[in-house]
Amino acid sequence: MDAATIDQDAIAIGLLYRKSQLPSDERIFYFADAGKCLLRKKESLGKGHWQHWIKLNHSVLGFSERGARSLLHGVHWLDLNWRLTTQLEEITTDPDATEADLAKAKGIRELIDRQLFRPAHLGTYGVRGNEWFTPPKHIALARAVLGDIDLDPASCEEAQRTVKAREYFDEQRDGLRQRWYGRVWLNPPYARTVIGKFIAKLLMHWDAGDIIEAIVLTHNFTDAVWFHDAAAVADCLCFTQGRVKFDHPGGAVSKPPHGQAFFYFGPKAELFKQTFGRIGFIAKAEPDSWSRQRVRA
C-alpha cells in the first residue's frame, strides 16, 4: 500500500492506539480517543463497509477486526465508568442526600467495584479487572525455592486457598500501606498505574533488609521502567516458555496476550535456576550498588 492510498483517519487512529499501549499515565486518554475516532469512522463508512476498511488498513491501525471490536467495547466501558463515577461523586458530596440517594450510591459503588465492563486492554490479564490467581503448579515452584511464604501483599481470601501465606494483604488492608517482611510471594495487580508502585514497594523493603527472599510474577514487559528497576536488583529472572494461564474467581481461565517473567531476590539463585528452569530460560542478573541507588531515588 503506497502513501497515496493510505487512509489518513487510519493513520491518526493507529497513532493514538499505539500510544495507548505505552506505559504512561496518559495511555487511558489515548485509548479513549482512539476508540472515539474509530467509532466516528465506522459511522461515516456506513453499514457493510467497516470490516473491509479494517482489513485494508490493519497494518496502519495496529489491530484486526477483533481488536477493533475490543477497542469499541473499551470505549463503552470507559464512558460508563466515568458517568457512574461522576454520579457517585455528586451523591456523596451532596449534604442534602437522602437515604434513597445513599442507597443508590452504594449500588453504583458496587457496580464500579465489580468492573464488569473493563476492556481487555486495561485489565490485569485480559478481562475483568485485577483478580486473577496464579495456578497451583507455579505456587508449588515458588514454595520449592522459598519454603514457607511469610507474606503475600497483593492477594485475597480466595487466592490464599492456593498460596497459603502466613499473612496476606487484600484490597481493604492495602498492601502499599503496610510493612513487607520475610519471604514474600508477589503477583501484583498488572494495571499500569499500579504495578510500578508494587514493584517500588518491594524494592524499598528489599533494600532496607525487611525482605529476606522474594519471588515476583509479572508480564514480561521488558520496555517498562518498573521491569528495568526490578531486573537491576533481582538475582535471577525466569522468562516462561508459553504463557501462564491464570485462574479467575468465577472459574474462567485467562488467555494473556503476553508471556510472563519470574523475578527472584535472595541467596538461593542456583535453586531458583534449577526449579524454574523447567518452565523457561533463566537470565542471571548482576545487582550492583548503582542500580540500587537509582531505584531507591
Steps between C-alpha positions, in 0.01 A plus 500: 500500500659830392467832683233626261259217584542505879196631680601801713238411760662159533840665558357725772316215673804272477721765660257548789466125546877444514538778755232330710721190522799686645559504879388850596231666709349649182442167324137476607426834330667385178297180523177695535588737214591210271169329574296815444674569167444139396131524588460817293677332209272199523192722493633699201573189294148368523369150542699222334821698434665506841641146497656552159654828616655330805653225284632752251666715768584248772877545463463874552243467778698241695200278570263262322120498491496314831727763651276774363195351669695472826602864465139612449392289797772667706373845410151394608641381832697821557201717420278300734761498776557875480125570510455272800798653680369852439155402624649338809704811581196723462301292748775454758586872504139616522423608861127459429528143374210282617506139617381399154789693343751330729354159417535585131861607559570164663367319194709717268813434706440125489454514124825691454686262734380199304654650185273298275572722203880522524650476148758240408778756451467637852453183703767315690506187289260576221150535643309614806743673728794400716364196685688222323672225695826315441451130414593250776790353303679836493437559869652156562815608316520815711464297820773264382736798506366712784381225728225673694342823374486758777314769308285543190444878484263507202243229554155403623336223700426282197855522365631387839344159452798439273770738624446432873725781620539561874360849441344674203373847414185543296344808344355614832828478689689648203844344476651827381437645848639205696847382595631209292727242658647151489450270203268673257293371210369779279263478206414872479203662326614558144316826435768734371428771754539254788763237422788746517397596853506137614842441345635818662356388836668161466837652413477747787450224758758277331757778513413568864556133591138438602459236227738203515373329184243574233354363179301734278282405202427759229447528127830518311467872425871550441448856378333619822692707756381284790625187319846652460500605866415149617746333261779732618465372856379138459743211528333291229219520247302227328329576169228241456463278195135548416260712703375452852127424492373686803179402678202731549280498814204399285682196367617642167853449374677798346671522164760771563630682190857502638750258648603516866814544707590390853747713697700350784657699782709307750793267568363189323561601139625154408192330648277749319681421174455125543134532602370762258727386218237231439251760372723753324850634450695664780669837474759566769484855623798687638368732771726798565504794738435754224178323399382490860569871544314579176196297601499641853510854358 
